[in-house]
Amino acid sequence: MLSYALKRISRSWKLFAALALGMTLAATFFGGINVAADTVGKQALDAQLANTPVDMQLRAFYIGGDTALNSSVQGLISNLQKIDGVAYAEPIGTATVFNASSSTTVTGIQGASVLYQHMTLVSGRKTLHANETLINSDSQQAQNFPVNRRITYTLYTNASRKYNVTLTVVGSVNLDTVAVNTLGTGYYYQPFPGYTGPVTGIKQANILIVSWEQTFLPVLAKNYSITSSGNVSRLYTMSA
């Protein structure tokens, strides 16, 4: 029996070789398809995420200000950066002031913020010092805030005391898609219902960009409350 089996195998070696080769080629072919599908999927995902600035945002609404706020925020950022997979994290603060015709968002970013890489200077300068601001050049009221224009806002503390903040416009910047998405810049769509003037198209909402360290934190530390004035809200955001 053994000799018979050996004879059959020896006579059919070409068949076994062809079968083995076919299985190898099939495995290679389907393996190649799987790799190609993964590559195409990764490329499609990368394309979708190209203008997605962050993977995660932590928001704190109506927080109380105090002298330890900055160290608390920096401590949270430090802990975030220790998480496996987190490449970068930074704070972004916003305060929105409304009036009869429009709203303006004051945004605080760090001096070393990556967002500066996503701003193109139109006029003036990018570098921010205390009580200085940049404005997005495509905003609804950009023409009303030229370089060197001084803007004063009156905010209110929990004790109903007024606190005036005067900002000097030092530069006008164009925000790319990443900056717009990160800062949450909205848009105004015209014409509005009942609007009879010329159509001006789509404009970005007004945003004033200030220094997180030199301007935004000192204001936040005054412990403003939305309930005291009815027209002030603020938060800080950790982007990772």
C-alpha positions as CSV (number, residue, x, y, z in Angstrom):
1,M,0.0,0.0,0.0
2,L,2.8,2.4,0.9
3,S,4.6,1.7,-2.3
4,Y,1.4,2.2,-4.3
5,A,0.8,5.6,-2.6
6,L,4.3,6.7,-3.3
7,K,4.0,5.8,-6.9
8,R,0.7,7.7,-7.2
9,I,2.3,10.8,-5.6
10,S,5.4,10.6,-7.8
11,R,3.2,10.3,-10.9
12,S,1.0,13.2,-9.8
13,W,3.6,15.7,-8.5
14,K,2.8,18.1,-11.2
15,L,-0.8,18.2,-10.1
16,F,0.2,18.8,-6.5
17,A,2.7,21.5,-7.5
18,A,0.0,23.2,-9.6
19,L,-2.4,23.1,-6.7
20,A,0.1,24.5,-4.3
21,L,1.0,27.3,-6.7
22,G,-2.6,28.1,-7.3
23,M,-3.3,28.4,-3.6
24,T,-0.2,30.6,-3.1
25,L,-1.3,32.9,-6.0
26,A,-4.8,33.0,-4.6
27,A,-3.6,34.0,-1.1
28,T,-1.3,36.6,-2.6
29,F,-4.1,38.0,-4.8
30,F,-6.7,38.3,-2.0
31,G,-4.0,39.6,0.4
32,G,-3.2,42.3,-2.2
33,I,-6.8,43.2,-2.6
34,N,-7.1,43.6,1.2
35,V,-4.0,45.8,1.4
36,A,-5.3,47.9,-1.5
37,A,-8.7,48.3,0.1
38,D,-7.1,49.4,3.4
39,T,-4.9,51.9,1.5
40,V,-7.9,53.4,-0.4
41,G,-9.9,53.5,2.9
42,K,-7.0,55.3,4.6
43,Q,-6.7,57.8,1.8
44,A,-10.4,58.5,1.8
45,L,-10.4,59.0,5.6
46,D,-7.4,61.3,5.4
47,A,-9.2,63.4,2.7
48,Q,-12.2,63.7,4.9
49,L,-10.1,64.7,8.0
50,A,-7.9,67.1,6.1
51,N,-9.9,70.1,7.4
52,T,-10.8,68.6,10.7
53,P,-8.5,70.4,13.1
54,V,-9.0,68.4,16.3
55,D,-10.2,65.0,17.5
56,M,-11.6,66.1,20.9
57,Q,-12.7,69.3,22.6
58,L,-13.4,69.7,26.3
59,R,-15.6,72.7,27.1
60,A,-16.2,74.4,30.5
61,F,-19.2,76.8,30.5
62,Y,-19.6,79.8,32.9
63,I,-16.5,79.0,34.9
64,G,-15.5,81.1,37.8
65,G,-12.4,83.1,37.4
66,D,-9.6,83.2,40.0
67,T,-5.8,83.6,40.2
68,A,-5.3,79.8,40.0
69,L,-7.3,79.5,36.7
70,N,-4.2,79.6,34.4
71,S,-2.4,76.9,36.4
72,S,-5.5,74.8,36.5
73,V,-5.9,75.0,32.7
74,Q,-2.2,74.3,32.1
75,G,-2.4,71.3,34.5
76,L,-5.3,69.9,32.5
77,I,-3.5,70.4,29.2
78,S,-0.4,68.7,30.7
79,N,-2.5,65.7,31.7
80,L,-4.1,65.5,28.3
81,Q,-0.8,65.4,26.5
82,K,0.2,62.4,28.6
83,I,-2.6,60.4,27.1
84,D,-1.4,57.9,24.5
85,G,-2.2,59.1,21.0
86,V,-2.6,62.8,21.9
87,A,-0.1,64.8,19.9
88,Y,-1.0,68.3,21.0
89,A,-3.4,70.3,23.2
90,E,-4.0,73.9,23.8
91,P,-6.6,76.2,25.4
92,I,-8.9,78.5,23.4
93,G,-11.2,81.0,25.2
94,T,-14.2,82.7,23.7
95,A,-16.5,85.5,24.9
96,T,-19.5,86.6,22.8
97,V,-20.9,90.1,23.0
98,F,-24.2,90.9,21.3
99,N,-25.7,94.2,20.2
100,A,-28.7,95.3,18.2
101,S,-27.3,94.5,14.8
102,S,-24.6,91.8,15.2
103,S,-22.5,89.7,17.5
104,T,-18.8,89.8,18.0
105,T,-16.8,86.9,19.4
106,V,-13.6,87.6,21.3
107,T,-11.3,84.6,21.2
108,G,-8.1,84.1,23.2
109,I,-5.3,81.9,21.8
110,Q,-1.8,81.2,23.1
111,G,1.2,83.0,21.8
112,A,2.6,79.6,20.5
113,S,-0.8,78.5,19.1
114,V,-0.7,76.3,16.0
115,L,-3.6,78.4,14.7
116,Y,-1.2,81.1,13.6
117,Q,-0.1,78.7,10.9
118,H,-3.6,78.9,9.5
119,M,-3.9,82.7,9.3
120,T,-2.7,84.7,6.4
121,L,-1.8,88.3,7.3
122,V,-3.7,90.8,5.2
123,S,-2.6,94.0,6.9
124,G,-0.8,95.1,10.1
125,R,0.9,92.4,12.2
126,K,0.2,89.1,13.8
127,T,2.1,89.4,17.0
128,L,-0.3,90.2,19.9
129,H,0.5,92.0,23.2
130,A,-1.8,93.0,26.0
131,N,-5.2,94.5,24.9
132,E,-4.4,94.0,21.2
133,T,-6.5,92.1,18.7
134,L,-6.6,90.6,15.2
135,I,-9.8,90.6,13.2
136,N,-10.8,88.1,10.5
137,S,-10.7,90.0,7.2
138,D,-13.7,88.2,5.7
139,S,-16.0,89.1,8.5
140,Q,-19.3,90.9,8.3
141,Q,-17.9,94.1,9.8
142,A,-14.2,93.9,9.0
143,Q,-14.4,97.2,7.2
144,N,-15.5,98.8,10.4
145,F,-12.4,97.7,12.4
146,P,-9.3,98.8,10.5
147,V,-5.8,98.6,11.9
148,N,-5.3,101.0,14.8
149,R,-9.0,101.1,15.6
150,R,-9.7,101.0,19.3
151,I,-12.7,99.0,20.5
152,T,-14.2,99.2,24.0
153,Y,-16.4,96.6,25.6
154,T,-18.1,97.0,28.9
155,L,-18.5,93.7,30.9
156,Y,-20.1,93.1,34.3
157,T,-18.9,91.1,37.3
158,N,-21.1,89.2,39.7
159,A,-21.1,92.3,41.9
160,S,-22.6,94.2,39.0
161,R,-19.5,96.3,38.7
162,K,-18.5,97.5,35.2
163,Y,-15.2,96.4,33.7
164,N,-14.1,98.1,30.5
165,V,-11.9,96.3,28.1
166,T,-10.3,98.4,25.3
167,L,-8.8,96.5,22.4
168,T,-6.6,97.9,19.7
169,V,-6.8,96.3,16.3
170,V,-3.2,95.6,15.2
171,G,-3.8,93.3,12.2
172,S,-6.3,91.8,9.8
173,V,-6.0,88.1,9.0
174,N,-7.6,85.6,6.5
175,L,-8.6,82.4,8.3
176,D,-8.2,79.1,6.4
177,T,-10.7,76.2,6.8
178,V,-8.8,74.7,9.7
179,A,-8.8,78.0,11.6
180,V,-12.5,78.6,10.8
181,N,-13.4,75.1,12.0
182,T,-11.3,75.3,15.1
183,L,-12.5,78.7,16.2
184,G,-16.1,77.8,15.4
185,T,-16.5,80.9,13.2
186,G,-20.0,81.0,11.9
187,Y,-21.4,82.8,8.8
188,Y,-24.0,85.4,8.1
189,Y,-26.3,84.6,5.1
190,Q,-27.9,87.5,3.3
191,P,-30.3,88.7,2.3
192,F,-32.3,88.3,5.5
193,P,-36.1,88.1,5.4
194,G,-37.5,91.5,4.6
195,Y,-34.0,92.8,3.5
196,T,-34.4,95.2,0.6
197,G,-30.7,96.3,0.1
198,P,-28.1,94.8,-2.3
199,V,-27.1,91.1,-1.8
200,T,-23.6,91.0,-0.3
201,G,-23.2,87.2,-0.2
202,I,-22.0,85.1,2.6
203,K,-19.8,86.7,5.3
204,Q,-18.0,85.2,8.3
205,A,-19.2,86.2,11.7
206,N,-17.1,88.8,13.5
207,I,-14.2,87.4,15.5
208,L,-11.6,89.3,17.5
209,I,-8.5,87.2,18.3
210,V,-6.6,88.2,21.4
211,S,-3.7,86.9,23.5
212,W,-4.8,84.1,25.9
213,E,-2.1,84.9,28.4
214,Q,-2.0,88.7,28.3
215,T,-5.6,89.7,27.6
216,F,-8.1,86.8,27.9
217,L,-7.0,85.3,31.2
218,P,-7.0,88.7,33.1
219,V,-10.5,89.3,31.9
220,L,-11.7,85.8,32.7
221,A,-10.2,86.1,36.2
222,K,-12.7,89.0,36.9
223,N,-15.3,86.2,37.3
224,Y,-17.9,87.4,34.9
225,S,-21.3,85.8,34.9
226,I,-23.9,85.6,32.1
227,T,-26.6,86.2,34.7
228,S,-25.3,89.6,35.7
229,S,-25.5,91.4,32.3
230,G,-27.5,89.1,30.1
231,N,-25.2,89.7,27.1
232,V,-21.9,88.1,28.0
233,S,-21.0,84.4,27.8
234,R,-17.6,82.8,28.0
235,L,-15.9,79.4,28.1
236,Y,-12.6,77.9,27.5
237,T,-11.9,74.9,25.2
238,M,-9.1,72.4,25.3
239,S,-8.3,71.1,21.8
240,A,-6.4,67.9,21.3
